[in-house]
Amino acid sequence: MPKDEWKITDHVCRICFGRVLARGTQARCADCGTEVEGGHRHLCWCGAKLRDGKDARLRCKRNTEITPELPMEVIVVCIDKPVAPVRKRTRPARVSGGGWFDV
């Protein structure tokens, strides 16, 4: 394959969920046409950041279980899903009807 041809990647555009194409350090969405320099992470969900600059922990991955409900070849998944701390109540909670119950 010549160097000037685009290669289909296993990544999806974070703007429109179209497939990302790569050529050298360039990445381009096959659907919306958005083009960036620096590789696919600048366009796909793998490079998504939170407002504070931290990694959003989203990754593009090939869909191994294609169904009519989810026919896409590449999907976005969350990795290392954090577990929210459980807040333990130290006193009973009041219900809207005026009663009390222990939480």
Backbone as CSV, one residue per row, in Angstrom:
resi,resn,N_x,N_y,N_z,CA_x,CA_y,CA_z,C_x,C_y,C_z
1,MET,0.852,-1.182,0.000,0.000,0.000,0.000,0.899,1.247,0.000
2,PRO,0.670,2.182,-0.936,1.455,3.417,-0.958,1.249,4.244,0.313
3,LYS,2.267,5.047,0.665,2.217,5.828,1.904,1.122,6.889,1.912
4,ASP,0.677,7.340,0.750,-0.314,8.424,0.711,-1.756,7.927,0.816
5,GLU,-1.962,6.617,1.032,-3.315,6.089,1.172,-3.747,6.068,2.629
6,TRP,-5.037,6.254,2.848,-5.607,6.216,4.198,-5.844,4.773,4.612
7,LYS,-5.594,4.464,5.872,-5.816,3.122,6.429,-6.987,3.195,7.410
8,ILE,-7.923,2.244,7.344,-9.044,2.201,8.279,-8.521,1.697,9.621
9,THR,-8.874,2.396,10.701,-8.437,1.991,12.044,-9.616,1.440,12.839
10,ASP,-9.320,0.874,13.990,-10.366,0.405,14.899,-10.681,1.496,15.920
11,HIS,-10.928,2.701,15.419,-11.248,3.854,16.261,-12.420,4.601,15.647
12,VAL,-13.189,5.314,16.504,-14.331,6.090,16.021,-14.179,7.558,16.416
13,CYS,-14.698,8.420,15.571,-14.630,9.865,15.747,-15.440,10.296,16.975
14,ARG,-14.862,11.175,17.790,-15.607,11.630,18.970,-16.606,12.735,18.626
15,ILE,-16.631,13.168,17.381,-17.602,14.172,16.948,-18.868,13.503,16.413
16,CYS,-18.700,12.468,15.561,-19.871,11.873,14.907,-19.941,10.343,15.001
17,PHE,-18.982,9.702,15.646,-18.904,8.245,15.769,-18.622,7.540,14.444
18,GLY,-18.105,8.278,13.450,-17.691,7.651,12.189,-16.333,6.983,12.355
19,ARG,-15.955,6.130,11.413,-14.659,5.442,11.480,-13.528,6.428,11.233
20,VAL,-12.431,6.240,11.942,-11.250,7.090,11.802,-10.279,6.425,10.837
21,LEU,-9.785,7.221,9.903,-8.773,6.785,8.944,-7.440,7.372,9.369
22,ALA,-6.336,6.690,9.077,-5.012,7.189,9.456,-4.068,7.145,8.265
23,ARG,-3.177,8.138,8.232,-2.124,8.201,7.217,-0.948,8.911,7.866
24,GLY,0.073,8.152,8.226,1.220,8.741,8.922,0.768,9.304,10.266
25,THR,0.993,10.604,10.485,0.564,11.247,11.733,-0.773,11.952,11.578
26,GLN,-1.418,11.799,10.433,-2.722,12.416,10.205,-3.831,11.434,10.534
27,ALA,-4.955,11.963,11.011,-6.158,11.161,11.236,-7.333,11.930,10.643
28,ARG,-8.278,11.187,10.084,-9.424,11.814,9.419,-10.654,10.954,9.640
29,CYS,-11.796,11.603,9.890,-13.053,10.882,10.041,-13.606,10.592,8.653
30,ALA,-13.973,9.339,8.430,-14.526,8.940,7.140,-15.927,9.485,6.923
31,ASP,-16.641,9.883,7.994,-18.010,10.385,7.862,-18.081,11.906,7.813
32,CYS,-17.590,12.582,8.856,-17.742,14.039,8.910,-16.569,14.783,8.273
33,GLY,-15.460,14.090,7.983,-14.341,14.719,7.290,-13.387,15.511,8.172
34,THR,-13.592,15.517,9.480,-12.690,16.235,10.380,-11.300,15.620,10.272
35,GLU,-10.288,16.472,10.134,-8.919,16.015,9.977,-8.035,16.651,11.038
36,VAL,-7.131,15.865,11.629,-6.223,16.374,12.652,-4.820,15.836,12.409
37,GLU,-3.829,16.539,12.935,-2.438,16.085,12.924,-2.133,15.480,14.279
38,GLY,-1.232,14.513,14.319,-0.805,13.958,15.593,-1.325,12.575,15.888
39,GLY,-2.057,11.952,14.996,-2.528,10.596,15.216,-3.984,10.513,15.619
40,HIS,-4.463,9.284,15.667,-5.885,9.029,15.899,-6.366,9.488,17.267
41,ARG,-5.513,9.498,18.308,-5.948,9.874,19.663,-6.422,11.330,19.738
42,HIS,-6.043,12.141,18.760,-6.500,13.530,18.741,-7.899,13.660,18.160
43,LEU,-8.431,12.569,17.614,-9.761,12.593,16.993,-10.720,11.560,17.583
44,CYS,-10.199,10.438,18.041,-11.089,9.374,18.527,-11.332,9.505,20.031
45,TRP,-12.199,8.635,20.553,-12.576,8.664,21.968,-11.441,8.262,22.893
46,CYS,-10.447,7.552,22.386,-9.308,7.142,23.229,-8.560,8.356,23.788
47,GLY,-8.607,9.457,23.091,-7.892,10.650,23.535,-8.764,11.645,24.282
48,ALA,-10.007,11.286,24.594,-10.920,12.214,25.278,-10.410,12.521,26.689
49,LYS,-10.512,13.792,27.053,-10.074,14.258,28.375,-11.241,14.905,29.108
50,LEU,-11.175,14.862,30.429,-12.147,15.562,31.259,-11.763,17.034,31.322
51,ARG,-12.615,17.872,31.880,-12.322,19.313,31.964,-11.046,19.614,32.729
52,ASP,-10.729,18.766,33.702,-9.510,18.997,34.489,-8.267,18.432,33.810
53,GLY,-8.406,17.911,32.589,-7.272,17.406,31.835,-6.970,15.934,32.053
54,LYS,-7.704,15.286,32.946,-7.478,13.862,33.196,-8.074,13.024,32.073
55,ASP,-7.517,11.838,31.899,-7.996,10.887,30.899,-9.434,10.493,31.232
56,ALA,-10.323,10.537,30.244,-11.730,10.174,30.457,-11.925,8.662,30.554
57,ARG,-10.892,7.872,30.318,-10.917,6.414,30.391,-11.916,5.790,29.425
58,LEU,-12.069,6.405,28.262,-12.904,5.846,27.201,-11.974,5.273,26.140
59,ARG,-12.316,4.119,25.613,-11.478,3.484,24.603,-12.337,2.931,23.477
60,CYS,-11.807,3.040,22.262,-12.441,2.434,21.096,-12.025,0.970,21.078
61,LYS,-12.970,0.103,20.757,-12.619,-1.314,20.650,-13.528,-1.987,19.641
62,ARG,-13.007,-3.023,19.024,-13.785,-3.776,18.051,-14.924,-4.490,18.767
63,ASN,-16.121,-4.401,18.193,-17.308,-5.037,18.755,-17.276,-6.524,18.408
64,THR,-17.084,-7.365,19.419,-17.009,-8.812,19.187,-18.376,-9.485,19.237
65,GLU,-19.397,-8.753,19.669,-20.741,-9.321,19.775,-21.740,-8.469,18.986
66,ILE,-21.604,-8.464,17.677,-22.478,-7.667,16.814,-23.884,-8.248,16.829
67,THR,-24.862,-7.376,17.087,-26.270,-7.771,17.109,-27.061,-6.750,16.291
68,PRO,-28.331,-7.043,15.973,-29.149,-6.045,15.272,-29.291,-4.745,16.081
69,GLU,-29.263,-4.852,17.424,-29.395,-3.662,18.273,-28.106,-2.858,18.330
70,LEU,-26.946,-3.506,18.142,-25.641,-2.854,18.199,-24.785,-3.355,17.031
71,PRO,-25.103,-2.888,15.795,-24.430,-3.434,14.612,-23.063,-2.817,14.295
72,MET,-22.614,-1.836,15.072,-21.361,-1.167,14.766,-20.167,-2.109,14.936
73,GLU,-19.170,-1.965,14.051,-17.964,-2.789,14.140,-17.043,-2.314,15.247
74,VAL,-17.044,-1.011,15.517,-16.197,-0.445,16.569,-17.086,0.319,17.539
75,ILE,-16.887,0.082,18.840,-17.679,0.749,19.875,-16.749,1.446,20.859
76,VAL,-17.334,2.267,21.727,-16.569,2.966,22.757,-16.963,2.381,24.102
77,VAL,-15.957,2.024,24.894,-16.201,1.449,26.210,-15.439,2.242,27.262
78,CYS,-15.913,2.171,28.494,-15.242,2.802,29.625,-14.361,1.747,30.285
79,ILE,-13.113,2.111,30.566,-12.214,1.164,31.225,-12.026,1.552,32.683
80,ASP,-11.709,0.586,33.518,-11.446,0.830,34.944,-12.520,1.694,35.578
81,LYS,-13.744,1.265,35.446,-14.872,2.030,35.982,-14.709,2.205,37.496
82,PRO,-14.641,3.436,37.965,-14.452,3.641,39.405,-15.720,3.292,40.183
83,VAL,-15.532,2.830,41.386,-16.654,2.514,42.252,-16.898,3.716,43.152
84,ALA,-18.105,4.242,43.112,-18.437,5.402,43.944,-18.492,4.983,45.404
85,PRO,-17.934,5.785,46.292,-17.994,5.421,47.713,-19.432,5.459,48.214
86,VAL,-19.766,4.513,49.059,-21.109,4.445,49.634,-21.124,5.325,50.875
87,ARG,-22.055,6.236,50.909,-22.178,7.136,52.055,-23.110,6.503,53.068
88,LYS,-22.610,6.220,54.222,-23.423,5.582,55.248,-24.118,6.652,56.075
89,ARG,-25.419,6.502,56.212,-26.190,7.451,57.027,-26.088,7.061,58.489
90,THR,-25.943,8.028,59.342,-25.809,7.747,60.772,-27.107,7.991,61.519
91,ARG,-28.097,8.546,60.836,-29.389,8.784,61.490,-30.501,8.379,60.540
92,PRO,-31.685,8.158,61.046,-32.801,7.774,60.175,-33.156,8.885,59.186
93,ALA,-33.674,8.488,58.039,-34.107,9.452,57.033,-35.612,9.648,57.115
94,ARG,-36.062,10.853,56.849,-37.493,11.150,56.904,-38.102,10.904,55.533
95,VAL,-39.216,10.215,55.504,-39.917,9.923,54.257,-40.910,11.049,54.002
96,SER,-41.314,11.229,52.730,-42.204,12.332,52.393,-43.541,12.269,53.123
97,GLY,-44.004,11.082,53.525,-45.272,10.958,54.221,-45.176,11.302,55.712
98,GLY,-43.996,11.643,56.159,-43.844,12.034,57.546,-43.258,10.953,58.434
99,GLY,-43.130,9.709,57.906,-42.578,8.623,58.711,-41.073,8.615,58.675
100,TRP,-40.487,7.679,59.396,-39.034,7.528,59.469,-38.645,6.113,59.074
101,PHE,-37.484,5.948,58.498,-36.973,4.624,58.261,-35.449,4.684,58.346
102,ASP,-34.844,3.530,58.702,-33.395,3.470,58.819,-32.775,3.208,57.446
103,VAL,-31.694,3.900,57.166,-30.982,3.722,55.912,-29.669,3.050,56.204
